[in-house]
Amino acid sequence: MSAEPAASDLELIRGTAVPLPDPGALDPLLDRIGDARYVLLGEASHGTAEYYWWRARLTERLIAEKGFSFVAVEGDWPDCLDLHCSVTAEPGAPADPQAALEGFRRWPRWMWANTDVARFARWLREHNTGLPPRERVGFYGLDVYSMWESLDAVLAYLRGHHPDHVEQAVEAYRCLEPYEQDPQSYALATRMLPSGCEPEVVRLLVSLRERAARRPEGTSSVAELAALQNAETLAGAERYYRSVVHGGPESWNIRDHHMADTLDRLTAHHGPDAKAVVWAHNTHVGDARATDMAGAGLVNIGQLVRERHSADGVVLVGFGSYQGSVVAGSEWGATPENLTVPEARPGSVEELLHQVFPEERALFVFPPRDAATGLHPEVPRPAAWSGARRDHRAIGVVYRPEREAFANYVSTTLDQRYDAFLYLDRTHALTPLHAEPPATGEAETWPTGQ
């Protein structure tokens, strides 16, 4: 842990900050983004209204002023595809994107089915309706959880478009059917049969990949993209649930590799000049190499995108706050509650910034990174606080405030983990669209619920 800063250091921190009265104050971050093709926007929790609000306003500016092509989020592909069809005004899709959000099924639904996302989605639909269909900005899910939903979608697609290939999907369906759409039952069964349904799932995926490879680049329809991605998600989910029973970093890494690979497929689908905005938790967005996650053998999207695409421009943006309230569950699958977020742990990033910005908001834009390594070179910094290792709060969909003294934080070097950081001293719980969660048999992910 870093020593407490002197008063002169606190003055230096204030001197490097940009006050945030409104979205127009984000200009220095827009300048830092420049021509970058990948902008990843984090959040310190999945249930905080201000993170969604500022992330949405920044994304609107990236779309309107810099021509970003799509938004990809830490959400399920099938549910987010319904929202994509609404915001791009696909025939037959709901005219109000909130109707698509209300159809989200998987716990924790409030992550995307909330009033802040509904507001952004309405803005995006209005923006898109003035554009030709091929230029409309998409909204996609990157996550890996939707094994059965994706299998159902692949089967429906093949029956409607390629009935001669249905049998491969039926084989996978027959293999998974005994587990009654219960991921825990499937995961536990693989202890006795380690390969599980992998052979059937892989055969289906290979078939759809071969079909996709025969199409000229940039000619696939949304339906064709969705079919291939559902097959990729099915295969990724099968691997993920098989790995969960063994513990360790493998399941986390499978999930983040899947999300990074999905991002690459979406970028390719949108063409050589595509620009992507990603919305996900700080633990996925902030480069894992600048945290204690690396010591545990974990990688994440931010690290992978930097490693793969630094030459195209990658900007990672983190968020944090000192205290307030949040929507979360007391355990996995629980009814969401408005929970109090206590004052941040002494010595943490948030506690330090609260000393300088009580009841204020501030933006920090860090120096450019080395293009080869994705990390900052060793150069003098105007305020050493950002280059010191400090605890940085991370609240998942499962949150227990009473554990703040020994959990809910990730040890972080802030200006290595992010390219910019938005500090919002006091934040508030978002407003879900659903009052109650659906049932779920899924296990938690590490860090808890993120």
Buried (B, 14 or more C-beta within 10 A) or exposed (E): EBEEBEEEBBEBBBEBBBEBEEBEBBEEBBEBBEEBBBBBBBBBBBBBBBBBBBBBBBBBBBBEEBEBBBBBBBBBBBBBBBBBBBBBBBEEBBEEBBBBBBBBBBBBBBBBBBBBBBBBBBBBBEBBEEEEEEEBBBBBBBBBBBBBBBBBBBBBBBEEEBEEBBEBBBBBBEBBEEBEBBBBEBBBBBEEEEEBBBEBBBEBBEBBEEBBEEEEEEEBEBEBBBBBBBBBBBBBBBBBBBBBBEEEBBBBBBBBBBBBBBBBBBBBBBEEEBBBBBBBBBBBBBBBBBBBBBEEEBBBBBBBBBBBBBEBBBBBBBBBBBBBBBBBBEEBBBEBBBBEBBEBBEBBBBBBBBEBBEEBBBBBBBBEBEEEEBBBEEEEBEBBBBBBBBBBBBBBBBBBBEEBEEEBBBBBBBBBBBBBBBBBBBBBBBEBBBEEBEEBBBEBBBBBBB
